[in-house]
Amino acid sequence: MHKTLCLLAITLICIACSAQADTRLVYTGDNGQFVVSIRAGEIRIDDTNGGWQLYREGANTIYAVDPDHNSYTRMDEDVAATLHDRMQELRAKIEAQIEKLPPERRDIARSVLAEQIPGFTGKAQKVTLDATGGHDEVSGIECEIVQVVRDGEAAERMCIATAAALDMPADEFATLKAMFSLMHSMLAGTGFEAVGLPYLDLAGMPIRFHANNGEAQRTLSQVSHEALADQLFQVPDTYIEQIPGHE
């Protein structure tokens, strides 16, 4: 009987050890808290304005949720391709209008529009991540300092923590990388690359973010690994889907 009880205790301990908890990252910034809730297959990001995004790895889809209007927008590779085609159509229409201008005014018009409309020229914005060689700690977590470079100009600085440093299980990190890949593919070729990060180059999770102009700052203030409720990763059934590009 004693051996049986010991075996049962060991089994229960092993089960408890193998159960991997979820990950919740709380960031503090000038505009309030920014919360990232991660579990295998799903990620929820609560921003500072009350909206939130839900990523589901199985569908490879991001749902941008707007609680103020009880609605959500679905973003996946098909939607991104549609928006890319519409951007191409918009460029063609604008170029047709420019061609109606006197020759001496066309280049000026193109230059002005290139500054006002991301992706107007159709030229991809080059965004890279350069290692600085520096390291730091944020809330007791070690991270690597990296520099975002946009078209050759230094931009944001971030401190990137590995999954191991955050005690993030491998399956959760795989979900995070899958979301980064989708975000990269949605921006590629649209001309909006300049507003995104070089997601595919991130070897972990940014736990400190400083914009180059000093206006946007966000720093990790809390990490927890308690199990997260299923309801957190569900869009309410009463919410209505909004189609991008439609009224």
N, C-alpha and C positions, 0 to 999 in steps of 0.2 A: 504493500500500500504506500509506504514511504517513497519508494522508487517511482511509483505511478504519479504521486503528487508532485515530485520534483520534475518529472518529465512534462507534466501539465504546466507547471510554472514556467519552465524554460520555453515551452511552446508559446505561451501567452506573451512572454517577454519578446520573443523573436517576432511575433506578429506585430506587437506595438512598435518595435524598432523599424520594421519594414514599411510601416504606414507612413508615407511622406506627407507632411503637412503642407498647406498652401503658403504663399508668400504675399505679404502686404507691405508696400513701400509708401511712406508718407513723406512728402516734400513740403518744405515751407518756402514761400517766396513773398515778393512785395505785395502780391494780390491775394494772398491767402494760401490755403492748402491745396495740394495736387496729389491725388492718391492713385497708386497703381496696384491693382489686386490681380494676382496671378495664380492659376492652378493649371494642371496639365490639360491642354486643349482649349483653354479659354483665358482671356485677359480683359479686365475692365479698367478703364482709365477715367477717373473723375477729375475734370478740370476746375478751374477757379470760378467759372461763370455759371455753374450749376448744371451744365451739360455733361454728357459722358459718352464714351465710345466702348463698344464691346467687340472684341475679336474672337471668332470661332475658327479654330484651326481646321476642323473637319470640313467646313464649307469654304475655308480660306476667304473669309468675308469680314469686313469691319462694318459695324452698324453705328452710325453717328446718331445719338439719341438726344432729343430736345424735349425735356420734361415740361417746359413752359408752354409748348404747343401740342403736347401729347402726340409726338410724331418721331419718326426716325428715317434716316436715309441709308440705304444699303450701298456699300462700296466693295466691288470685287474687280477682278481683271477684265471681265466683260464690260462693266460700267466704265472702267478706266479707258478701255479701247474706244468706247462710244464717245467719251469726252475728248479723247485725243483726235478723233475724226472731226468733231465739231470745231475744235481749235484750228485744224487744218482748213476747214471751210471758212472760218472767220478770217484767217490770214488771207485767203484767196479773195474774199469780198473786199477787205480793206485795201489790198494791193490793187484791185481793179479800180477803186476810187482814187487811189494815189496816182495811177496812170492818167487820170483825167486832169491832173494838175499840170501847170507849166513845168517844163523840164527842170528849171532852176529851183523849183520848190519841192521836188519829189524827195531828194535826199534829206532835206530838212524835216519833212513830214515823217519819213521813215525813222529818223533819229529820235524825234519826239515820241513817236508811238512805241519805239523799242524801250524807252524809259518808263512808259505808262502801262504797257501791256506785257506781262511776263510771257515769254515764248513767242512774241510777235515775229521775231526774225527766224524762228524755227531752229536756231542754233542752240545746241544743248549747253546748259550751264555746267561747268566742271566744278564738282564739289568733292573735296578729298579730306582725309584725316591724317594729320601728321603727328607722330609721337614726339614729345618734347624731351623724353628721358627722365622727366620728373615724376615723383610719386607723392602722395599726401594721404591723410586720413580724414574721413568725414563720418561723424558719429561713431568713431572707433573702427571704421571699416577702411581697409587699405584700397587705394585706387590709383590709376595711372592718369597723369595729366596729358591731355591731347589737345591739339589745335585744329579747328575746322578752317579749311582754306577754300574760298569761293572765287573761282576765276583768278587765282593767283593772289588774292587779297586775304590777309588774316581776318577771321571772323570770330565766332564763338570759341570759348575754351570750356572744356569739360573734364571731369574726372570720372574715369570708367572703372567700375568694380567688376571683378569676375563673378561668375555664378557661384564658385566655391567660397569667395569672400562673403557673399550674401547668404550662404547656406541654402542656395536655390537648387532643388533637385534637377537632375539632367532632363527629365521630361518637361519640366516647366521651362527650362532654358531653351529647349527645342521649340516649344510653342512661341517663346519670345522671338527667336530667330526667324521662325516662319512668318510672324507678323512683320518683322523688319523687312523681310524679302518682299512681302506684298506691298508695303508702303513704298519701297524702292521702285517696284514695277509700275505702280500707279502713277508715280511722278515722272518716270523716264519718258523722254520724248515730248513732254507737254510744255517744256519751257519753265515749269514751276520747280525744277530741281533746286533752284537757288533758295527756296523757302524751306526745303527739307534738309535732313541730315544725311550723311553718307552711311545709311543704315547697314549696308552689307559689310562695312568695315568695322562695325562695333563688335568688339570681342567680349562684351559684357553689357552692363546696364549703367547709363550715366547716373551718378549720384550727386553730382554738382554741375550746374550749368550757368555760365556767365556770358551774356551777349557782349559783342565787342563795343557797343555803345553804352554798356553799363545799365541799360534800362531793364532788361529782363534777367532776373536772377532766381535760381531755384536750387535748394540744398536739401539733401536727405536728412530728415530729423528723426525717423523712427522706422524700424524693421520688425515685423512680427511674423510668426509662422503658425498661428492658430488656424483651424479649419474654417473656411469661408462658406457662408450659406449659399445654397443653390440659387435662391431667389436673386442674389446679387448679380448673377450672370444671365438673367432673363429680361427680355424686353416685354413690358406689359402688353397683354393681348389687346387692350383697348387703344394702343397707340397705332396711328395710321402711317403707312409708308409713303414717303415723299420721293418721287422719281427725279433724279438730277436733271436739270434743264427743262423741267415741266412746272407749270404754275399749279 
